[in-house]
Amino acid sequence: MNTMDLEQAATEKIRIMRGILIFGLLLTIGKFIAWFLTHSDAVLTDALESIINIIAAAIGLLSLTVAARPRDENHPYGHGKIEFLSVGFEGGAIFLAGAVMAVKAVYGFFHPLPLARIDIGLWITAGAAGVNGFMGWLLLRQGKRLHSQTLVADGKHLLSDTWSSVILLIGLGAIRLTGYAWIDPTLALLLGLYILVVGYRLLRDALAGLMDEADFYQIKDIIHVLNSQRRDQWIDIHNLRVVKYGSQLHIDAHLTLPWYQDLRKSHDAVKELEGIINERFRNRVEFFIHTDPCLPASCPICTVSDCPVRQEPFRERLDWNLRILLKNEPHRG
């Protein structure tokens, strides 16, 4: 592992999240000013979601700070799993906020408040949408670059907030043109339901990470690298498993090598495989590779051309894929 690169990435994540928290505070103040001026349920819905943004950013900042801590005796795999807890908390808070917003919208149908100063509300909401959109795009981009679940989740949340604001702008514009007050609670209800969906998806992502659900896109990427950089002495790979710890990956696998190789050559083969994968994933991977000696049944799929003890002729080279590499048994010809 390149410790310096990991420390720099952790510091950058914390700096980004700290900036998002400050911007979130300013935006929330602006949205509540817009609600105070307009008395719009839809604007209040948007403002309440921004409170969730602040809470999520604060929890995210805390989780990134904890995740940056080095491994210790109590946490031999590091502290990265806390990022999934942060995403789960954010998803739960968003889901709850969406439910409250939907109930408030239904109440607004029967007890409407007169709207006022919609023009000012439009300008403030438009400004907030622009800033939220930029921050959401930036968080998604940086989260993917730094492999941070927390930054990606917060980016998705801010982009959902942006779309909420865009819909809100359309609704406030329609109210201003038509004078139909029922548009406001209808809009608030739609926004509340949309926020419920966003919260559910974040909760789903967090639970998947905590339960070590297989990320098949990630595994397919690893398999592509293995196939493209394959070595003849790598006779077989099976029982491949990938676990995420925040931005780090832990990979278990069984690697079949020629049985007559000495320990040094087997060790070099394993280190070469680790180096190839870590080059692709920027030193974010920790390997635990179990080496197996080849068996006579492996001969038909063995690509070692100068094998001195081959018992059967080579027949075909297996194309490594999900079905083959995930199996918990060696492959035979």
SULFEN-V760646 format. One record per backbone hydrogen bond with DSSP energy under -0.5 kcal/mol. CO is the residue of the C=O (numbers start at 0). NH is the residue of the N-H. If there is no record, write none. Layout:
BEGIN
CO/NH ; CO/NH
END
This chain:
BEGIN
0/2 ; 1/5 ; 2/6 ; 3/7 ; 4/8 ; 5/9 ; 6/10 ; 7/11 ; 8/12 ; 9/13 ; 10/14 ; 11/15 ; 12/16 ; 13/17 ; 14/18 ; 15/19 ; 16/20 ; 17/21 ; 18/22 ; 19/23 ; 20/24 ; 21/25 ; 22/26 ; 23/27 ; 24/28 ; 25/29 ; 26/30 ; 27/31 ; 28/32 ; 29/33 ; 30/34 ; 31/35 ; 32/36 ; 33/37 ; 34/38 ; 37/115 ; 39/43 ; 40/44 ; 41/45 ; 42/46 ; 43/47 ; 44/48 ; 45/49 ; 46/50 ; 47/51 ; 48/52 ; 49/53 ; 50/54 ; 51/55 ; 52/56 ; 53/57 ; 54/58 ; 55/59 ; 56/60 ; 57/61 ; 58/62 ; 59/63 ; 60/64 ; 61/65 ; 62/66 ; 63/67 ; 65/68 ; 68/78 ; 74/71 ; 74/77 ; 78/81 ; 79/82 ; 80/83 ; 80/84 ; 81/85 ; 82/86 ; 83/87 ; 84/88 ; 85/89 ; 86/90 ; 87/91 ; 88/92 ; 89/93 ; 90/94 ; 91/95 ; 92/96 ; 93/97 ; 94/98 ; 95/99 ; 96/100 ; 97/101 ; 98/102 ; 99/103 ; 100/104 ; 101/105 ; 102/106 ; 103/107 ; 104/108 ; 105/108 ; 105/109 ; 106/109 ; 106/110 ; 116/120 ; 117/121 ; 118/122 ; 119/123 ; 120/124 ; 121/125 ; 122/126 ; 123/127 ; 124/128 ; 125/129 ; 126/130 ; 127/131 ; 128/132 ; 129/133 ; 130/134 ; 131/135 ; 132/136 ; 133/137 ; 134/138 ; 135/139 ; 136/140 ; 137/141 ; 138/142 ; 139/143 ; 140/144 ; 141/145 ; 142/146 ; 142/147 ; 146/148 ; 147/151 ; 148/152 ; 149/153 ; 150/154 ; 151/155 ; 152/156 ; 153/157 ; 154/158 ; 155/159 ; 156/160 ; 157/161 ; 158/162 ; 159/163 ; 160/164 ; 161/165 ; 162/166 ; 163/167 ; 164/168 ; 165/169 ; 166/170 ; 167/171 ; 168/172 ; 169/173 ; 170/174 ; 171/175 ; 172/176 ; 173/177 ; 174/178 ; 178/180 ; 179/182 ; 180/183 ; 180/184 ; 181/185 ; 182/186 ; 183/187 ; 184/188 ; 185/189 ; 186/190 ; 187/191 ; 188/192 ; 189/193 ; 190/194 ; 191/195 ; 192/196 ; 193/197 ; 194/198 ; 195/199 ; 196/200 ; 197/201 ; 198/202 ; 199/203 ; 200/204 ; 201/205 ; 202/206 ; 203/207 ; 204/208 ; 205/209 ; 206/210 ; 207/212 ; 208/211 ; 213/215 ; 214/218 ; 215/219 ; 216/220 ; 217/221 ; 218/222 ; 219/223 ; 220/224 ; 221/225 ; 222/226 ; 223/227 ; 224/228 ; 226/229 ; 230/233 ; 231/302 ; 232/234 ; 235/255 ; 237/253 ; 240/251 ; 242/249 ; 244/247 ; 247/244 ; 248/250 ; 248/285 ; 249/242 ; 250/287 ; 251/240 ; 252/289 ; 253/237 ; 253/255 ; 254/256 ; 254/291 ; 255/234 ; 255/235 ; 256/293 ; 257/260 ; 261/265 ; 262/266 ; 263/267 ; 264/268 ; 265/269 ; 266/270 ; 267/271 ; 268/272 ; 269/273 ; 270/274 ; 271/275 ; 272/276 ; 273/277 ; 274/278 ; 275/279 ; 276/280 ; 277/282 ; 280/283 ; 283/248 ; 285/250 ; 287/252 ; 287/289 ; 288/290 ; 289/254 ; 291/256 ; 294/297 ; 295/298 ; 296/332 ; 297/300 ; 297/301 ; 298/301 ; 299/314 ; 299/315 ; 302/304 ; 303/306 ; 306/309 ; 315/317 ; 317/319 ; 320/324 ; 321/325 ; 322/326 ; 323/326 ; 324/239 ; 326/238 ; 326/328
END
